[in-house]
Amino acid sequence: MLKRLSFVSTAFLATATCAAAVGTLSPAASAAPAGVDFGLHRQCIRTVSPSLPNFFEDIIDCPGTSYPTQRYWTTAVAIENLRSSGAGTCLGAGPSDQSVPINSAHGPILEHWTGNRERGYTVELKTDYRATRNPCAAPTFTWVPLMDNWVGGGPLPNPDRLFVRFATRLERQLSPGSGAAATGATRAFAGWSGQWKAVGPNGTIGVASLSIEVNYFVDPAWGKQPGTPTDVITYRRGGAFGYYVALNGARLVPYVGTSPGAPAKELSVNWSEIIRHVIAEKLFPEPVKGWGDADTATAAAFVGSEVYNPRVGTGGPMADLFIADFEEYSL
């Protein structure tokens, strides 16, 4: 579904420089509500593939069908393994994005909703390897999002008009020991993916597939890719027209971040300005036909967590992420 952040073992923070300015804390008064469920008032969520193993649905607020086919939140469990072949999908797990069952008594993934339709919901996304064995050969990366995706969600604003605001709280526990190889690592992120026409490395024009994740918490042991700008944790290009960048929210202005164990905090992500900033850093190509072109679109807006688990058996790390008041705006 989306690119996941690769683990890098170099020092987490580069030499300090000026932080990147990426917008304001609040949308303008003229901004219009957008997205599948403004404010999180519908407990209606599923994974991508009903015909494949580990399909999950939670449809309290979208009854009447065997599974929702429109106006639903999307979730996933993607477990990747560095020692496996191909795209890095975990050996012995289920299909991509449905690697293991959700809410299984013997699995590491919990998704739980509290609240109601009138007041709004809080969604808990928990990945817990403390008492659950790693389902794959270690080390693994377990990526779990709450996603407004253009397949069953939206409508989503164009990349130059998207603003997202949400409340979040994070609890996490690492394994005993010293260093990421023993303790593991966790992160929490807000993400965007989309497309536009761009000039590729060989000079031809095609539709670029692009994805950004802003890490609003990341364990220092996660690392930073060398040779990238100060606000960039990692960057990669897959083929001629595939691009991915992970940013460190602590290096952005306004600061986009929180700490494990802190009270719930409201965060704002001005994707319009962040996308322009990434283009200015020359990590993404410019849209050659402008923001109004028919091939320019937002594919998804999301929040989630990822856990790096170096352990084979139990005793691995845990990340417990809470999301409420998720609001998407069209600027």
C-alpha positions as CSV (number, residue, x, y, z in Angstrom):
1,M,0.0,0.0,0.0
2,L,2.6,2.5,1.0
3,K,6.4,2.7,1.6
4,R,7.5,2.0,5.1
5,L,10.4,3.7,6.8
6,S,13.7,1.7,6.6
7,F,15.8,1.3,9.7
8,V,19.1,3.1,9.6
9,S,21.8,2.6,12.2
10,T,23.7,5.9,12.0
11,A,23.4,8.7,14.5
12,F,19.9,10.1,14.9
13,L,20.5,13.9,14.6
14,A,22.7,15.6,12.1
15,T,24.6,18.8,12.9
16,A,22.1,21.4,14.0
17,T,20.9,23.9,11.4
18,C,17.8,26.1,11.1
19,A,14.6,24.1,11.3
20,A,12.4,24.0,8.2
21,A,9.3,26.3,8.2
22,V,6.3,24.3,7.0
23,G,3.2,26.3,7.8
24,T,0.8,27.4,10.5
25,L,-0.8,25.7,13.5
26,S,-4.4,26.3,12.3
27,P,-6.2,26.2,8.9
28,A,-7.6,29.5,7.6
29,A,-11.2,30.3,8.5
30,S,-12.1,29.8,4.8
31,A,-10.8,26.1,4.9
32,A,-13.5,23.6,4.2
33,P,-13.9,20.2,6.0
34,A,-12.9,17.3,3.9
35,G,-12.3,13.5,4.0
36,V,-14.2,10.4,4.9
37,D,-15.1,11.2,8.4
38,F,-14.4,14.7,9.8
39,G,-13.6,14.5,13.5
40,L,-13.8,10.6,13.8
41,H,-17.5,10.0,14.3
42,R,-17.9,6.7,12.3
43,Q,-16.5,3.4,13.5
44,C,-16.3,2.0,10.1
45,I,-13.0,0.5,9.1
46,R,-11.5,-2.4,7.2
47,T,-8.3,-3.7,5.6
48,V,-7.8,-3.8,1.8
49,S,-8.4,-7.3,0.6
50,P,-11.6,-9.2,1.6
51,S,-10.6,-12.3,-0.3
52,L,-7.2,-12.7,1.3
53,P,-6.2,-14.1,4.8
54,N,-6.4,-11.8,7.8
55,F,-9.0,-9.5,6.4
56,F,-10.4,-7.2,9.2
57,E,-13.5,-5.1,9.5
58,D,-15.1,-3.1,12.3
59,I,-18.5,-1.9,11.1
60,I,-20.6,-0.6,14.0
61,D,-21.4,2.6,12.1
62,C,-21.7,1.1,8.6
63,P,-24.0,-1.9,8.9
64,G,-26.0,-3.5,6.1
65,T,-23.3,-5.2,4.0
66,S,-20.9,-8.1,4.4
67,Y,-18.1,-5.5,4.5
68,P,-18.1,-1.8,3.6
69,T,-17.4,-0.9,0.0
70,Q,-17.4,2.9,0.4
71,R,-17.1,5.7,3.1
72,Y,-14.8,3.6,5.3
73,W,-11.5,4.1,7.1
74,T,-8.6,1.8,5.9
75,T,-6.2,0.0,8.2
76,A,-3.3,-2.4,7.6
77,V,-0.7,-4.6,9.3
78,A,2.4,-4.7,7.2
79,I,5.3,-6.7,8.7
80,E,8.6,-6.5,6.8
81,N,11.7,-8.6,7.4
82,L,15.2,-7.5,6.3
83,R,16.3,-11.1,5.8
84,S,13.6,-12.1,3.4
85,S,13.6,-11.8,-0.4
86,G,11.6,-9.8,-2.8
87,A,9.9,-6.7,-1.4
88,G,10.9,-7.5,2.2
89,T,7.6,-9.0,3.3
90,C,7.9,-11.0,6.5
91,L,8.6,-14.7,5.9
92,G,5.7,-16.9,7.0
93,A,3.2,-14.0,7.4
94,G,0.0,-13.3,5.5
95,P,-0.4,-11.1,2.5
96,S,1.1,-7.6,2.2
97,D,-0.9,-5.2,4.4
98,Q,-2.7,-8.1,6.2
99,S,0.4,-9.8,7.6
100,V,-1.3,-11.0,10.8
101,P,-4.8,-10.9,12.2
102,I,-6.0,-7.8,14.0
103,N,-7.5,-8.3,17.5
104,S,-6.5,-12.0,17.7
105,A,-5.9,-13.4,21.2
106,H,-2.5,-14.7,20.0
107,G,-1.4,-11.8,17.8
108,P,0.5,-8.6,18.5
109,I,-2.0,-6.1,17.0
110,L,-5.0,-4.5,18.8
111,E,-7.3,-1.9,17.2
112,H,-9.9,-0.6,19.7
113,W,-12.4,2.2,19.5
114,T,-13.9,4.1,22.5
115,G,-16.6,6.8,22.5
116,N,-19.6,7.0,20.3
117,R,-20.9,8.6,17.1
118,E,-22.3,11.7,18.7
119,R,-19.3,12.7,20.8
120,G,-16.6,11.2,18.5
121,Y,-14.3,8.3,18.9
122,T,-10.7,7.6,20.0
123,V,-8.9,4.9,18.1
124,E,-6.2,2.9,19.7
125,L,-3.6,1.2,17.5
126,K,-1.4,-1.1,19.6
127,T,1.5,-3.2,18.5
128,D,2.7,-5.3,21.5
129,Y,5.5,-7.9,21.3
130,R,6.0,-8.1,25.1
131,A,4.1,-11.3,25.6
132,T,3.6,-12.3,21.9
133,R,6.2,-14.1,19.8
134,N,7.5,-12.4,16.7
135,P,5.6,-14.2,13.8
136,C,8.6,-13.9,11.5
137,A,12.3,-14.2,11.6
138,A,13.7,-11.2,13.4
139,P,14.4,-8.4,13.0
140,T,11.0,-7.2,11.8
141,F,9.2,-3.8,11.2
142,T,5.4,-3.7,12.0
143,W,3.6,-0.8,10.4
144,V,0.0,0.0,11.4
145,P,-2.0,3.0,10.1
146,L,-5.4,4.7,10.5
147,M,-5.9,5.9,6.9
148,D,-8.3,8.0,4.8
149,N,-7.6,6.3,1.5
150,W,-9.0,7.2,-1.9
151,V,-10.2,3.6,-2.5
152,G,-12.9,3.8,0.2
153,G,-12.5,7.2,1.7
154,G,-12.3,10.8,0.7
155,P,-12.9,13.1,-1.1
156,L,-9.4,14.2,-0.5
157,P,-8.0,17.7,-1.3
158,N,-5.2,18.1,-3.9
159,P,-1.7,18.1,-2.4
160,D,-1.4,21.9,-2.5
161,R,-4.6,22.3,-0.4
162,L,-4.5,19.6,2.3
163,F,-4.3,20.5,6.0
164,V,-4.7,17.8,8.8
165,R,-5.3,18.2,12.5
166,F,-5.7,15.5,15.2
167,A,-5.2,14.7,18.9
168,T,-2.7,12.0,19.8
169,R,-1.2,10.2,22.8
170,L,1.6,7.6,22.7
171,E,2.7,5.0,25.2
172,R,5.7,2.8,24.4
173,Q,8.0,0.3,26.1
174,L,11.3,-1.0,24.7
175,S,13.0,-4.3,25.5
176,P,15.7,-4.6,28.2
177,G,19.2,-4.1,27.1
178,S,21.4,-1.5,25.4
179,G,21.3,-0.4,21.7
180,A,18.6,-1.0,19.1
181,A,19.7,-4.5,18.4
182,A,18.5,-5.4,22.0
183,T,15.8,-2.8,22.8
184,G,14.1,-2.3,19.5
185,A,12.7,1.0,18.5
186,T,9.3,2.7,17.9
187,R,7.9,5.7,16.0
188,A,4.6,7.5,15.5
189,F,3.9,9.4,12.3
190,A,1.5,11.4,10.2
191,G,1.5,10.6,6.5
192,W,0.5,11.6,3.0
193,S,0.7,9.9,-0.3
194,G,-0.3,11.1,-3.8
195,Q,0.8,11.6,-7.3
196,W,1.5,14.2,-10.1
197,K,3.1,14.3,-13.5
198,A,6.9,14.9,-13.2
199,V,10.0,14.6,-15.2
200,G,11.8,11.4,-14.4
201,P,15.6,10.9,-14.1
202,N,15.8,9.9,-17.8
203,G,14.0,13.1,-18.9
204,T,10.7,11.5,-19.7
205,I,7.4,12.7,-18.2
206,G,5.3,10.2,-16.2
207,V,3.0,10.1,-13.2
208,A,5.2,10.0,-10.0
209,S,4.0,8.1,-7.0
210,L,5.0,10.0,-3.8
211,S,4.8,9.5,-0.1
212,I,5.8,11.5,3.0
213,E,5.8,10.5,6.7
214,V,6.4,13.2,9.4
215,N,7.6,11.4,12.5
216,Y,6.1,13.2,15.5
217,F,7.9,10.8,17.8
218,V,10.8,8.5,16.9
219,D,13.2,6.7,19.2
220,P,16.8,8.0,18.9
221,A,18.0,4.5,18.2
222,W,16.0,4.4,14.9
223,G,18.8,6.3,13.2
224,K,19.2,8.8,10.4
225,Q,20.3,8.3,6.8
226,P,23.6,10.1,6.2
227,G,23.9,12.7,3.6
228,T,20.3,13.9,3.8
229,P,19.1,17.4,5.0
230,T,18.8,17.9,8.7
231,D,15.1,17.4,8.9
232,V,15.2,14.2,6.8
233,I,15.4,10.8,8.6
234,T,15.5,8.8,5.4
235,Y,14.8,9.2,1.7
236,R,14.6,6.8,-1.3
237,R,13.6,6.7,-4.9
238,G,12.1,3.5,-6.2
239,G,12.4,3.3,-10.0
240,A,11.9,6.3,-12.2
241,F,8.8,7.7,-10.6
242,G,8.6,6.5,-7.0
243,Y,9.6,8.7,-4.1
244,Y,9.5,8.4,-0.3
245,V,10.8,10.7,2.4
246,A,10.5,10.5,6.2
247,L,10.9,13.8,8.1
248,N,11.8,14.5,11.7
249,G,8.9,16.6,13.1
250,A,11.2,18.0,15.8
251,R,13.1,19.8,12.9
252,L,10.0,21.5,11.5
253,V,8.5,24.9,12.3
254,P,6.0,24.7,13.8
255,Y,7.3,21.8,15.8
256,V,5.3,18.6,15.1
257,G,5.9,16.3,18.0
258,T,5.0,14.7,21.3
259,S,6.7,12.4,23.9
260,P,5.7,8.9,25.2
261,G,3.6,9.2,28.3
262,A,2.7,12.8,27.8
263,P,-1.0,13.9,27.9
264,A,-3.0,13.9,24.7
265,K,-1.8,16.7,22.4
266,E,-3.3,18.4,19.3
267,L,-1.0,18.3,16.3
268,S,-1.3,20.2,13.0
269,V,0.3,19.1,9.7
270,N,0.1,21.6,6.9
271,W,0.7,19.1,4.0
272,S,0.5,22.0,1.5
273,E,3.6,23.6,2.9
274,I,5.4,20.4,3.8
275,I,5.1,19.1,0.2
276,R,6.4,22.4,-1.1
277,H,9.3,22.2,1.3
278,V,10.2,18.7,0.2
279,I,10.2,19.9,-3.4
280,A,12.4,22.8,-2.4
281,E,14.9,20.3,-0.9
282,K,14.9,18.6,-4.3
283,L,13.7,15.3,-2.8
284,F,10.5,15.3,-4.9
285,P,10.3,16.5,-8.5
286,E,8.0,19.5,-9.3
287,P,4.6,18.9,-10.8
288,V,5.3,19.8,-14.4
289,K,1.7,20.5,-15.3
290,G,0.8,22.3,-12.1
291,W,-1.4,21.5,-9.1
292,G,-4.6,21.7,-11.2
293,D,-3.7,18.9,-13.6
294,A,-6.0,15.9,-13.8
295,D,-3.2,13.5,-12.8
296,T,-2.4,15.5,-9.6
297,A,-4.2,13.9,-6.5
298,T,-3.9,13.0,-2.9
299,A,-4.2,9.2,-2.5
300,A,-4.2,9.0,1.3
301,A,-3.8,10.9,4.6
302,F,-3.0,8.8,7.6
303,V,-1.5,8.5,11.1
304,G,0.1,5.4,12.6
305,S,3.0,3.7,14.3
306,E,5.8,1.3,13.5
307,V,7.7,-1.0,15.8
308,Y,11.2,-2.4,15.1
309,N,11.4,-5.8,16.9
310,P,14.9,-7.4,17.0
311,R,13.6,-10.4,19.0
312,V,12.7,-13.9,17.9
313,G,10.4,-14.8,20.8
314,T,8.6,-12.8,23.4
315,G,9.9,-9.8,25.3
316,G,9.9,-7.4,22.3
317,P,8.9,-3.7,22.3
318,M,5.4,-2.2,22.4
319,A,3.8,1.0,20.9
320,D,0.3,2.0,22.0
321,L,-1.0,5.0,19.9
322,F,-4.3,6.9,20.5
323,I,-5.9,9.1,17.8
324,A,-8.9,11.4,18.3
325,D,-10.5,14.4,16.5
326,F,-8.9,13.6,13.2
327,E,-9.8,16.5,10.9
328,E,-8.9,17.0,7.2
329,Y,-9.3,20.4,5.6
330,S,-9.2,21.8,2.0
331,L,-7.4,25.1,2.2
